[in-house]
Amino acid sequence: MPGDSTSASLSQQPDLADYQRQAMLGSLSAMVAHEFNNLMTPVLARAQDALLRNDVADMRKALACTVGQTQRAMEITRRLLALADGRQAPRETCRVAEAAADALAAMARPLEKDAIEYRADIPEDLAVQAQPVLFVQVLLNLLLNARQAMQERGGRLTLRARREGDEVVIEVIDSGIGIAPQRIEREINPFLAADPQEQPCDWQRIGLGLNVCRMIAQHHKARLEAFPNPGPGVTFRLRWPMP
């Protein structure tokens, strides 16, 4: 109504849809930045090593890594933006063992340098229908999360997969510091409201990679679960539907 200050004030406030769009953009920006960091870390490490060695062959390998990881980062960004926009992309048959090997190769630092024993138990013919680059990224983020949980202490990291009924079950099991049951949802979804009694978040451990995993899984109608192990560590389980 003209002259109604209450109506004028309310009309200037963002509506719920605006808040939701802003929240989505903020979440997406943080996730893309997180994925870029994961993919660029090995580029920096190999380039620095090549410069120290001052060897032409090492420099060529570093350049090849730079090209490959940059292309991968660009593709991941395009796919994440497409997910946020609701766009669909063709899915392909992805062998789980090959995707796991690709994810392991994309890690910046070999696991053995952190005193982590790695074991894979994946049938060679086991496969899922997925967007390959996104499927590898899910496995990479789960492996990176497991390694982070065991840094400075070492341990065991197991990646195993099997078929259960109409699903492919993929588990990443670590023997790290673990997560309290009441914090598991917070670790997978770091954008939940923070507990005011807690200290400010450590952005190196906030779980953005796990949130990316869940978003990609949901896009493929898969589920990401997590639960504490009977002993040390945590198990992250993907339940991927068979076509």
Secondary structure, DSSP 4 states (H G I P E B T S, - for coil): -TT-HHHHHHHTS--HHHHHHHHHHHHHHHHHHHHHHHHHHHHHHHHHHHHHHT-HHHHHHHHHHHHHHHHHHHHHHHHHHHHHTT-----EEEEHHHHHHHHHHT-SS-GGGGTEEEEEE--TT-EEEE-HHHHHHHHHHHHHHHHHHHTTT-EEEEEEEEEETTEEEEEEEE-SS---GGGHHHHH-TTSPPPTTSPPP-TTSS-HHHHHHHHHHHHTT-EEEEEE-SSSSEEEEEEEE--
